């Protein structure tokens, strides 16, 4: 096994563990039912309220980046790669680190043409402290 394959396997394992925690983080933003039309028209705060439902009702690790984009639309954020579906969600001006909320990132396996989702993360992590209003 090449070093690159080992690194991808380790990353996939780490992201798999992170995925279960991602749902509990998403639930901190709200618990509204995911609706594609409401998502398309929604603000980052409204979208944030639907993330938990989306992650619970969609097997994202069996999806490709293209399938995520078909459901959630074009990227509204960017973390490491333009090809990774990334969306700005949640309330602005929280202590989380981004002035506009949190990034919902669908990490993909870039070693394959279809770029399957291998994990979902929030950047920064959604903790109770991160949800506090930012001090000015």
C-alpha positions in Angstrom: 0.0 0.0 0.0 1.4 3.4 -1.0 1.9 6.2 1.5 -0.9 8.2 -0.3 -3.4 5.3 0.1 -2.5 5.0 3.8 -3.0 8.8 4.3 -6.4 8.6 2.6 -7.4 5.7 4.7 -6.4 7.4 7.9 -8.2 10.6 6.8 -11.3 8.6 6.0 -11.3 7.0 9.4 -10.9 10.3 11.2 -13.7 11.9 9.1 -16.0 8.9 9.8 -15.5 9.5 13.5 -16.1 13.2 13.0 -19.3 12.6 11.1 -21.2 11.2 14.1 -20.1 14.3 16.0 -21.1 16.5 13.1 -24.8 15.7 13.6 -24.7 16.6 17.3 -22.9 19.9 16.4 -25.5 20.6 13.7 -28.3 20.1 16.2 -26.9 23.1 18.2 -28.0 25.3 15.2 -31.6 24.1 15.2 -33.8 21.2 14.4 -36.0 22.2 11.4 -36.9 19.7 8.8 -34.7 19.9 5.7 -36.5 21.2 2.6 -34.6 21.8 -0.7 -36.7 24.8 -1.7 -36.4 26.4 1.8 -32.6 25.7 1.7 -32.3 27.3 -1.7 -34.1 30.5 -0.6 -32.8 30.5 3.0 -30.3 32.7 4.8 -27.3 31.0 6.5 -29.2 31.1 9.8 -32.2 29.3 8.2 -30.0 26.8 6.5 -28.1 26.1 9.7 -31.4 25.1 11.4 -31.9 22.4 8.7 -28.4 20.9 8.7 -29.1 18.4 11.4 -32.2 17.1 9.6 -30.3 16.9 6.3 -27.4 14.9 7.8 -29.9 12.5 9.6 -32.0 11.9 6.4 -29.3 11.7 3.7 -26.5 9.1 3.5 -23.9 11.7 2.6 -21.0 9.3 2.7 -22.6 7.5 -0.3 -23.0 10.7 -2.3 -20.7 12.4 -4.7 -19.8 16.1 -4.7 -22.1 16.6 -7.7 -25.0 15.0 -5.9 -24.5 17.3 -2.9 -24.4 20.3 -5.2 -27.6 19.2 -6.9 -29.3 19.1 -3.5 -27.7 22.1 -1.8 -26.7 24.3 -4.7 -23.5 26.1 -5.4 -20.9 26.6 -2.7 -21.5 29.6 -0.4 -18.2 29.1 1.4 -14.6 27.8 0.9 -12.2 26.0 3.1 -9.5 24.1 1.3 -10.7 23.0 -2.1 -13.2 24.7 -4.5 -14.4 21.2 -5.6 -15.6 20.3 -2.0 -19.2 21.3 -1.3 -18.9 24.0 1.3 -21.8 26.1 2.8 -22.0 29.0 5.2 -24.5 28.2 7.9 -25.5 29.5 11.3 -25.6 32.9 13.0 -23.2 35.7 12.2 -21.0 37.3 14.8 -20.6 34.3 17.0 -17.4 33.5 18.9 -16.8 30.6 16.5 -14.2 32.4 14.4 -15.9 33.4 11.2 -17.7 36.7 11.2 -20.5 35.2 9.1 -21.1 31.9 10.9 -19.8 28.4 10.4 -18.6 26.4 7.3 -20.3 23.1 6.6 -17.7 21.2 4.6 -18.3 17.9 2.7 -14.8 16.5 2.5 -14.3 14.4 -0.7 -11.9 11.7 -1.9 -10.0 13.7 -4.6 -8.2 10.5 -5.8 -11.3 9.4 -7.7 -13.1 11.2 -10.6 -16.5 11.2 -8.9 -15.1 12.7 -5.6 -17.2 10.7 -3.1 -17.9 12.3 0.2 -15.7 10.8 2.9 -16.8 13.0 5.8 -18.6 16.1 6.9 -17.1 18.7 9.2 -17.9 22.1 10.6 -15.2 24.8 10.6 -14.8 25.9 13.2 -16.3 23.2 15.4 -19.7 24.2 16.7 -19.3 24.2 20.5 -21.5 25.9 23.1 -18.8 28.5 23.5 -18.6 29.1 19.8 -22.3 30.0 19.7 -22.0 32.8 22.2 -22.2 36.3 20.7 -18.8 37.7 19.8 -17.4 40.4 22.1 -16.8 43.7 20.4 
